[in-house]
Amino acid sequence: EGVLVLGPQSQKIVGHILRCSDVFVLTSLYEGLPLVLLEALACGCTSVLSDLPTIRSWLPQEWRHDGTCTCVPPLATVNTDVPVVDDLKRFVTDVADALFAHMTQALSVTDIQCRLTRAKRLEQFSWRAVFDRYHKDVYANDQ
């Protein structure tokens, strides 16, 4: 209950959905840099994530400590992408517990300022900010 499965949606609709959501869940078996996570955080969602090295490597520690993101131990796998069936119960329980904690927090926080603060911290990851840093690094030697 309370979970909507909407199927494929346009980017515009995804943005609206994320802005209306309290929690984003990404339970990947493996991941590079998940842009959808940045999009969810930019929309003010807190997140429950698989604690994968590629996610952990760019996720600021403060976000893990202040409740913005909760990382759960990843599902055990064989050959990178085949789930270990015996680990499913533990993984589902870990994700459900983290999701419950985030939903409880979301229900207790009525101040829109919390969402805006989270989104503000992500400005450094906007396309514009990333381009500006890249441009500065590339052309720094030409000066």
C-alpha positions in Angstrom: 0.0 0.0 0.0 1.1 3.5 -0.7 3.5 2.4 -3.5 2.7 3.4 -7.1 4.2 1.5 -10.0 3.8 3.9 -12.9 6.0 2.3 -15.6 8.1 4.4 -18.0 7.5 8.1 -17.8 8.9 11.2 -19.5 11.7 13.2 -17.8 9.2 16.0 -17.1 6.8 13.6 -15.3 9.7 12.0 -13.4 10.7 15.4 -12.1 7.1 16.1 -10.9 6.9 12.6 -9.3 10.3 13.2 -7.5 9.3 16.6 -6.2 6.1 15.1 -4.7 8.0 12.1 -3.1 9.5 11.9 0.3 11.9 9.0 -0.2 13.8 7.6 -3.2 15.0 4.0 -3.1 17.8 2.6 -5.3 18.6 -1.0 -4.5 21.0 -1.8 -7.4 23.2 -4.9 -7.6 25.9 -2.7 -9.2 26.0 0.9 -10.2 28.2 3.6 -11.7 27.2 7.1 -11.0 23.4 6.9 -10.7 22.2 10.2 -12.1 18.7 9.3 -11.0 19.9 9.5 -7.4 21.3 13.0 -8.0 17.9 14.0 -9.6 16.0 12.6 -6.6 18.2 14.4 -4.1 18.0 17.6 -6.1 14.2 17.3 -5.8 14.5 17.1 -2.0 14.0 13.4 -1.5 15.9 11.5 1.1 17.3 8.2 -0.2 17.7 4.5 0.7 20.6 3.0 -1.3 22.5 -0.2 -1.7 25.9 0.5 -0.1 28.0 -0.1 -3.2 31.5 1.2 -3.5 30.7 3.3 -6.6 27.9 5.1 -4.7 29.9 5.4 -1.5 32.9 6.9 -3.3 31.1 10.2 -4.2 28.4 10.3 -1.4 29.5 12.9 1.2 29.8 11.4 4.7 27.6 14.2 6.2 24.7 13.0 4.0 25.0 9.5 5.6 25.1 11.0 9.1 22.3 13.6 8.8 19.7 11.3 7.4 19.8 12.5 3.8 20.9 9.0 2.6 20.8 5.6 4.3 23.0 3.0 2.8 22.1 -0.7 3.4 24.6 -3.5 2.9 24.2 -4.7 -0.7 22.5 -7.9 -1.7 25.1 -10.7 -1.9 25.7 -11.7 -5.5 27.5 -14.2 -7.6 29.2 -13.1 -10.9 28.3 -9.4 -10.0 24.6 -9.6 -11.0 23.2 -12.9 -9.8 21.5 -12.5 -6.4 22.3 -15.0 -3.7 18.9 -16.3 -2.7 19.8 -17.0 0.9 20.6 -13.2 1.3 17.3 -11.9 0.0 15.4 -12.0 3.4 18.2 -10.0 5.1 18.4 -7.5 2.2 14.6 -6.9 2.0 14.5 -6.5 5.8 17.3 -4.0 5.8 15.7 -2.0 3.0 12.3 -2.1 4.7 13.8 -0.9 8.0 15.6 2.0 6.3 12.5 2.9 4.3 10.4 2.9 7.5 12.8 5.2 9.3 12.8 7.6 6.3 9.0 7.6 6.1 8.7 8.2 9.9 11.2 11.1 9.5 9.3 12.5 6.5 6.0 12.4 8.4 7.5 14.2 11.4 9.2 17.0 9.3 6.7 19.5 8.0 9.1 22.3 7.3 9.8 22.6 3.5 13.1 24.2 4.5 14.6 20.7 5.0 13.9 19.8 1.4 15.2 23.1 0.1 18.4 22.7 2.2 19.0 19.2 0.7 18.4 20.5 -2.8 20.7 23.6 -2.2 23.6 21.3 -1.2 23.3 19.6 -4.6 23.9 22.7 -6.6 27.6 21.7 -6.9 26.4 18.6 -8.9 24.2 20.6 -11.4 25.0 20.3 -15.1 26.0 23.9 -15.1 28.4 23.5 -12.1 29.9 20.4 -13.5 30.5 22.0 -16.9 32.0 25.1 -15.2 34.5 23.0 -13.3 35.3 20.9 -16.4 35.8 24.1 -18.5 38.0 25.7 -15.8 40.1 22.5 -15.5 40.5 22.1 -19.3 41.3 25.7 -20.0 43.3 26.5 -16.9 46.6 25.7 -18.7 45.8 28.0 -21.6 45.9 31.1 -19.4 
